[in-house]
């Protein structure tokens, strides 16, 4: 685990009881209470004075301003020059009809750029106000709020991918059993193929290390199946009783089927269906993660209430169900470890990646064949 804010995850945790029924005891009032401009300015000044990296303008924002402002100025100059030229030409010819349409287009584009700039500054101002309210919400409920922290050292499937990895707009508790929820963003690819992906996530700490198990929600799957960034070997799919399989696909390491059944009892399965069926759920090491393939809306009280309810129900039941778990391949409760063959699920290449690869190769071969035929016919 790298040395940054996530080092706090290593501290001892107390029981889960502090978070029982939190979905009803949490004070959501600060999320809906507007803050005065002076209060936001004071909070902003305090954040900058603390030296927080997110409170200062990033290098990316500086580069964007340096590049966008000259381009916008150049476009404006060209537009004015074009207007003067066309007006003079129309005056010399004695007809102004042909100049109206181009001028309307130029003025419309300038208006759109001006609107975008004004809206951008307005959105930035609203963002600071939202952050200030989030911080007030966190302090009222024994949590801390951070707009951005780099490279969270979690072991889950969505973490550790790409670069510029950040936990953004996320809340963590101050005391008691550790939890963390918000959004997670990373970037993959390079050049024109560079793209950014944002997930909503909930992480909370368990007492016992467990086999790596993934519940892939069927509610958020796409055309090629699972939306998860990792694709798991289908030989690890384990079918559970009832209609659970209509909501989730459960992956468990081979020879750990009995362990999975020990964890996913009928009452836990019912809670997962009722509370977490739109999300993917992963158990890995001594963590449980809940993933959303779309970003969580920052400051959404109803969403936060649902996440607390998931901890109160699914999280609490998982804790009580696994508090005596021991991997029989290790046979030592005090060691609190899982044998290597159960610690991580086996992965495979996704169907989507295979299809994209085949299409790319087909186009590449078609281009080579076309060049060869053209050379031969020539």
WODAWO-V369565 format. One record per helix or strand of 3 or more residues. SS is the DSSP state (H for helix, E for strand). FROM is the first residue (numbers start at 1). TO is the last residue. If there is no record, write none. Layout:
BEGIN
<<SS	FROM	TO> <SS	FROM	TO>>
END
This chain:
BEGIN
<<H	5	10> <H	16	19> <H	22	25> <H	29	32> <H	37	49> <H	53	55> <H	59	93> <H	97	140> <E	143	150> <E	163	173> <E	179	188> <H	191	193> <E	195	217> <H	234	236> <H	244	246> <E	248	252> <H	257	263> <H	266	276> <E	280	292> <H	301	322> <H	333	335> <H	340	343> <H	351	377>>
END
